[in-house]
Amino acid sequence: MPAFLWEQHCCLPMSLSARIADLARYPAGSYLSVNVGYAPQTTADALSMVRLFRAEALVDDRFRLVRRHSDIAESTGALALAFDLEDSGPLGGNLDNVAMFYELGVRSLAATYNHANAAGCGCLDTDDTGLTGYGRDLVRTLNDIGMFVDGSHCSRHSGLDMAELTTVPMIYSHSNFAALWPHPRNITDEQALACARTGGVIGINGVGIFLGHNAESDRAARVAAMARHIEYGADLVGIDHIGVGSDYSFDADDFNAEIRANPQNFSEDYTRFGPLQWVPPEDLLGTGGVPGLDELLAERGFDAADRAKVFGGNFSRAAARVWRD
């Protein structure tokens, strides 16, 4: 099991009944970025979620809210906790809200979620015109405030626009490689190389439909596929630009119900494989009865130093350049 894990994207239920205590399935000392809103959420919805999670963290010794990058190193024995937005919709069209969410601990924001919005195009759009003028202003604002520019769920053109515009490392918080599995949510080699040129990092996720292994019985195959995507990415862009953003959904039943209820946010590429399956923290770390990612990477020849980069060092290095103290 890795000594330190930086989990760049995981999801609790988008409900005021959600409890951050569920995150304790990750090992103490990890850093977790938890989603507080995507396309369906308004500004008020996302504010309610982040305030709930903050309030719970403040009274639970297992968690430490992160403001500065240095807070992570000081969180020994606790889970370092920050937040992300998976779409710019919760900004309500007001770029001043980036600073407001930053003050509440949001450290990463994706411009679009699957489909076009005011900021640009999503990965499921057939007409890909990239970022809008507002989207370009959003990238500049994120740079100024000190929040990660995130290309996950965005279109190819939007992602390339982000890489061209950003003055600090951008990320793909939870995206796999289309060259290995041609799902529209996965990114092209061109996107990955452009991200790496910014100094950025691509977080490999553990979602079955993005790995090509979505059967409920494919637990071990999903972790093995994550290892294959990490190996591919390291060969393509270098080991310094690959990390982990498992996209594990503690709200699996709720999210599968959301897909059924709101097909406009998704597509047949989400639904034709059956209910989505994920790699849980236990399988990721090798404590759930299947070989963990650290073991599989070691078998593929990744030494301890390179595995430490993947599990935390690379995202940490990028955050040190992007976040404001």
BELHUQUI-V970800 format. One record per run of one state. SS is the DSSP state (A for helix, B for strand, O for the rest). FROM is the first residue (numbers start at 1). TO is the last residue. If there is no record, write none. Layout:
ss->SS from->FROM to->TO
ss->SS from->FROM to->TO
This chain:
ss->O from->1 to->5
ss->B from->6 to->11
ss->O from->12 to->19
ss->A from->20 to->25
ss->O from->26 to->30
ss->B from->31 to->35
ss->O from->36 to->42
ss->A from->43 to->58
ss->O from->59 to->62
ss->B from->63 to->65
ss->O from->66 to->69
ss->A from->70 to->73
ss->O from->74 to->78
ss->B from->79 to->85
ss->O from->86 to->88
ss->A from->89 to->91
ss->O from->92 to->95
ss->A from->96 to->103
ss->O from->104 to->105
ss->B from->106 to->110
ss->O from->111 to->121
ss->B from->122 to->122
ss->O from->123 to->132
ss->A from->133 to->145
ss->O from->146 to->147
ss->B from->148 to->150
ss->O from->151 to->153
ss->B from->154 to->154
ss->O from->155 to->155
ss->A from->156 to->165
ss->O from->166 to->170
ss->B from->171 to->172
ss->O from->173 to->176
ss->B from->177 to->177
ss->O from->178 to->186
ss->B from->187 to->187
ss->O from->188 to->188
ss->A from->189 to->197
ss->O from->198 to->200
ss->B from->201 to->204
ss->O from->205 to->206
ss->B from->207 to->207
ss->A from->208 to->211
ss->O from->212 to->218
ss->A from->219 to->237
ss->O from->238 to->238
ss->A from->239 to->241
ss->B from->242 to->244
ss->O from->245 to->247
ss->B from->248 to->249
ss->O from->250 to->251
ss->A from->252 to->261
ss->O from->262 to->262
ss->A from->263 to->265
ss->O from->266 to->267
ss->A from->268 to->271
ss->O from->272 to->277
ss->B from->278 to->278
ss->O from->279 to->280
ss->A from->281 to->285
ss->O from->286 to->292
ss->A from->293 to->299
ss->O from->300 to->303
ss->A from->304 to->322
ss->O from->323 to->325
